[in-house]
Amino acid sequence: MIVCDIFNYHMSIDLKTIKHISKLSRISVDEKKAEKLAGDLNSIFEFIEKLNELKTDNVQPLTSVAETTLKLRDDEVKSKNLRDQIIKNSPQENEDYFVVPKVIE
């Protein structure tokens, strides 16, 4: 069930949704595991709902909790001509690019 107001969300995941997601992701989930996943996901959604209740109007967004900046460095090429070694890892032989199995039906 998903209920949505402008600032109020309520989500819950049922077993049917868990089974549907597991089928889409091609992950085998038995009944017991599906029930645990539903409980875990619903706990996460409840926590998110509590976070949505917080007043954050005057709070500046953070990119990190540590107020540091990253050190800049020059871009350097450290290894050259690895193309042939990388292409060797392709599931199918091809001289120009990776060939991978189709995953979308």
HELIX and SHEET records of a PDB file:
HELIX    1   1 LEU A   15  LEU A   24  1                                  10    
HELIX    2   2 GLU A   31  ASN A   52  1                                  22    
HELIX    3   3 ARG A   83  ILE A   87  1                                   5    
SHEET    1   A 2 ILE A   2  CYS A   4  0                                        
SHEET    2   A 2 TYR A   9  MET A  11 -1                                        
END                                                                             
